[in-house]
Amino acid sequence: LKGIGAIEGGSSEAFLKSKGFQNVEATQGLSGSIRKLMAGKLDAVFATEISGPYAINSGGFDKEKVSCVAAVDKPDIWMAASLKMSTEMFTKFQAAFQLLEQEGFIKQTLEKYL
């Protein structure tokens, strides 16, 4: 590959470089990588299965013209919370999210909007 797009200073750039990739092209945000990919200036973009399709759609590109060619790892969906959030509130949120996931709501929502 002549170039793999990754967000400059982000975890994707650090991950690829830590694995020995020397063809990483850091861009300002995922949308920058997507634009270069669609213009033929990159061969691949390092993105999640959520952020990739979202960036393609929001950039006005056709997501049917790209495909996931390699899965590095499947991360969990995560949430950042303020340090002021109580443990009790976080536990309630986590339980509600797990219920939505078990019922298939999370998957259906991602499929509908991505």
Phi and psi in degrees as GROMACS dihedral restraints (atoms count N, CA, C in turn):
[ dihedral_restraints ]
;  ai    aj    ak    al  type     phi  dphi    fc
    3     4     5     6     1   -75.0    20    10
    4     5     6     7     1   -26.8    20    10
    6     7     8     9     1  -166.0    20    10
    7     8     9    10     1   141.8    20    10
    9    10    11    12     1  -119.5    20    10
   10    11    12    13     1   121.1    20    10
   12    13    14    15     1   -77.7    20    10
   13    14    15    16     1   137.1    20    10
   15    16    17    18     1  -147.5    20    10
   16    17    18    19     1   151.5    20    10
   18    19    20    21     1   -69.7    20    10
   19    20    21    22     1   124.2    20    10
   21    22    23    24     1   -57.7    20    10
   22    23    24    25     1   125.1    20    10
   24    25    26    27     1    77.6    20    10
   25    26    27    28     1     2.0    20    10
   27    28    29    30     1   -92.8    20    10
   28    29    30    31     1   176.2    20    10
   30    31    32    33     1   -66.3    20    10
   31    32    33    34     1   -29.8    20    10
   33    34    35    36     1   -66.7    20    10
   34    35    36    37     1   -41.9    20    10
   36    37    38    39     1   -63.9    20    10
   37    38    39    40     1   -46.0    20    10
   39    40    41    42     1   -62.8    20    10
   40    41    42    43     1   -41.7    20    10
   42    43    44    45     1   -62.4    20    10
   43    44    45    46     1   -49.7    20    10
   45    46    47    48     1   -61.5    20    10
   46    47    48    49     1   -43.8    20    10
   48    49    50    51     1   -66.3    20    10
   49    50    51    52     1   -35.2    20    10
   51    52    53    54     1   -67.5    20    10
   52    53    54    55     1   -22.6    20    10
   54    55    56    57     1   -92.2    20    10
   55    56    57    58     1     6.0    20    10
   57    58    59    60     1    92.4    20    10
   58    59    60    61     1     4.9    20    10
   60    61    62    63     1   -68.9    20    10
   61    62    63    64     1   129.3    20    10
   63    64    65    66     1  -109.2    20    10
   64    65    66    67     1     0.1    20    10
   66    67    68    69     1  -107.2    20    10
   67    68    69    70     1    30.1    20    10
   69    70    71    72     1   -81.7    20    10
   70    71    72    73     1   128.5    20    10
   72    73    74    75     1  -113.0    20    10
   73    74    75    76     1   108.8    20    10
   75    76    77    78     1   -75.7    20    10
   76    77    78    79     1   134.9    20    10
   78    79    80    81     1  -127.9    20    10
   79    80    81    82     1   161.7    20    10
   81    82    83    84     1   -79.5    20    10
   82    83    84    85     1    89.7    20    10
   84    85    86    87     1    85.5    20    10
   85    86    87    88     1   160.2    20    10
   87    88    89    90     1   -64.4    20    10
   88    89    90    91     1   -34.2    20    10
   90    91    92    93     1   -61.4    20    10
   91    92    93    94     1   -33.2    20    10
   93    94    95    96     1   -64.6    20    10
   94    95    96    97     1   -41.7    20    10
   96    97    98    99     1   -64.7    20    10
   97    98    99   100     1   -41.6    20    10
   99   100   101   102     1   -63.5    20    10
  100   101   102   103     1   -44.3    20    10
  102   103   104   105     1   -59.5    20    10
  103   104   105   106     1   -43.4    20    10
  105   106   107   108     1   -67.0    20    10
  106   107   108   109     1   -38.0    20    10
  108   109   110   111     1   -61.8    20    10
  109   110   111   112     1   -48.7    20    10
  111   112   113   114     1   -68.7    20    10
  112   113   114   115     1   -23.4    20    10
  114   115   116   117     1   -88.4    20    10
  115   116   117   118     1    -0.5    20    10
  117   118   119   120     1    81.4    20    10
  118   119   120   121     1    13.0    20    10
  120   121   122   123     1   -89.9    20    10
  121   122   123   124     1   -14.2    20    10
  123   124   125   126     1  -128.5    20    10
  124   125   126   127     1   152.2    20    10
  126   127   128   129     1   -94.4    20    10
  127   128   129   130     1   -22.0    20    10
  129   130   131   132     1  -154.7    20    10
  130   131   132   133     1   161.2    20    10
  132   133   134   135     1  -133.3    20    10
  133   134   135   136     1   136.5    20    10
  135   136   137   138     1   -92.3    20    10
  136   137   138   139     1   110.5    20    10
  138   139   140   141     1  -150.2    20    10
  139   140   141   142     1   165.4    20    10
  141   142   143   144     1   -85.2    20    10
  142   143   144   145     1   166.8    20    10
  144   145   146   147     1   -71.2    20    10
  145   146   147   148     1    -8.2    20    10
  147   148   149   150     1   -98.7    20    10
  148   149   150   151     1   -50.4    20    10
  150   151   152   153     1   -70.8    20    10
  151   152   153   154     1   -33.4    20    10
  153   154   155   156     1   -61.0    20    10
  154   155   156   157     1   -59.5    20    10
  156   157   158   159     1   -59.9    20    10
  157   158   159   160     1   -35.8    20    10
  159   160   161   162     1   -63.0    20    10
  160   161   162   163     1   -46.0    20    10
  162   163   164   165     1   -64.8    20    10
  163   164   165   166     1   -36.9    20    10
  165   166   167   168     1   -64.6    20    10
  166   167   168   169     1   -49.6    20    10
  168   169   170   171     1   -62.8    20    10
  169   170   171   172     1   -46.5    20    10
  171   172   173   174     1   -68.8    20    10
  172   173   174   175     1   -21.9    20    10
  174   175   176   177     1   -83.7    20    10
  175   176   177   178     1    -3.0    20    10
  177   178   179   180     1    83.1    20    10
  178   179   180   181     1    15.7    20    10
  180   181   182   183     1   -96.9    20    10
  181   182   183   184     1   161.7    20    10
  183   184   185   186     1   -89.1    20    10
  184   185   186   187     1   113.4    20    10
  186   187   188   189     1   -69.4    20    10
  187   188   189   190     1   -11.3    20    10
  189   190   191   192     1   -74.7    20    10
  190   191   192   193     1   -12.9    20    10
  192   193   194   195     1   -88.7    20    10
  193   194   195   196     1    -0.8    20    10
  195   196   197   198     1  -131.0    20    10
  196   197   198   199     1   160.8    20    10
  198   199   200   201     1  -147.1    20    10
  199   200   201   202     1   157.3    20    10
  201   202   203   204     1   -78.0    20    10
  202   203   204   205     1   120.0    20    10
  204   205   206   207     1  -103.8    20    10
  205   206   207   208     1   -17.3    20    10
  207   208   209   210     1  -155.5    20    10
  208   209   210   211     1   134.2    20    10
  210   211   212   213     1  -104.3    20    10
  211   212   213   214     1   120.7    20    10
  213   214   215   216     1   -82.1    20    10
  214   215   216   217     1   -46.4    20    10
  216   217   218   219     1  -164.3    20    10
  217   218   219   220     1   156.3    20    10
  219   220   221   222     1  -111.2    20    10
  220   221   222   223     1    96.9    20    10
  222   223   224   225     1   -75.7    20    10
  223   224   225   226     1   156.1    20    10
  225   226   227   228     1   -74.7    20    10
  226   227   228   229     1   156.6    20    10
  228   229   230   231     1   -74.0    20    10
  229   230   231   232     1   135.7    20    10
  231   232   233   234     1  -128.4    20    10
  232   233   234   235     1   165.6    20    10
  234   235   236   237     1  -131.3    20    10
  235   236   237   238     1   139.1    20    10
  237   238   239   240     1  -100.4    20    10
  238   239   240   241     1   138.8    20    10
  240   241   242   243     1  -130.5    20    10
  241   242   243   244     1   152.3    20    10
  243   244   245   246     1   -65.6    20    10
  244   245   246   247     1   147.4    20    10
  246   247   248   249     1   -64.2    20    10
  247   248   249   250     1   -15.8    20    10
  249   250   251   252     1   -81.2    20    10
  250   251   252   253     1   -12.5    20    10
  252   253   254   255     1   -69.3    20    10
  253   254   255   256     1   131.3    20    10
  255   256   257   258     1   -70.9    20    10
  256   257   258   259     1   154.1    20    10
  258   259   260   261     1   -60.5    20    10
  259   260   261   262     1   -38.1    20    10
  261   262   263   264     1   -61.5    20    10
  262   263   264   265     1   -45.3    20    10
  264   265   266   267     1   -66.0    20    10
  265   266   267   268     1   -42.2    20    10
  267   268   269   270     1   -61.6    20    10
  268   269   270   271     1   -43.3    20    10
  270   271   272   273     1   -61.4    20    10
  271   272   273   274     1   -41.2    20    10
  273   274   275   276     1   -64.5    20    10
  274   275   276   277     1   -43.9    20    10
  276   277   278   279     1   -62.1    20    10
  277   278   279   280     1   -44.6    20    10
  279   280   281   282     1   -61.9    20    10
  280   281   282   283     1   -42.1    20    10
  282   283   284   285     1   -64.8    20    10
  283   284   285   286     1   -41.5    20    10
  285   286   287   288     1   -65.4    20    10
  286   287   288   289     1   -41.3    20    10
  288   289   290   291     1   -63.5    20    10
  289   290   291   292     1   -43.1    20    10
  291   292   293   294     1   -62.1    20    10
  292   293   294   295     1   -37.8    20    10
  294   295   296   297     1   -65.0    20    10
  295   296   297   298     1   -44.7    20    10
  297   298   299   300     1   -60.7    20    10
  298   299   300   301     1   -38.4    20    10
  300   301   302   303     1   -67.1    20    10
  301   302   303   304     1   -44.6    20    10
  303   304   305   306     1   -62.9    20    10
  304   305   306   307     1   -35.1    20    10
  306   307   308   309     1   -79.8    20    10
  307   308   309   310     1    -5.5    20    10
  309   310   311   312     1    87.1    20    10
  310   311   312   313     1     1.6    20    10
  312   313   314   315     1   -63.9    20    10
  313   314   315   316     1   -41.9    20    10
  315   316   317   318     1   -62.0    20    10
  316   317   318   319     1   -48.0    20    10
  318   319   320   321     1   -61.5    20    10
  319   320   321   322     1   -44.6    20    10
  321   322   323   324     1   -61.8    20    10
  322   323   324   325     1   -40.5    20    10
  324   325   326   327     1   -66.7    20    10
  325   326   327   328     1   -44.1    20    10
  327   328   329   330     1   -62.7    20    10
  328   329   330   331     1   -42.6    20    10
  330   331   332   333     1   -64.5    20    10
  331   332   333   334     1   -37.1    20    10
  333   334   335   336     1   -68.8    20    10
  334   335   336   337     1   -41.3    20    10
  336   337   338   339     1   -99.4    20    10
  337   338   339   340     1   -12.3    20    10
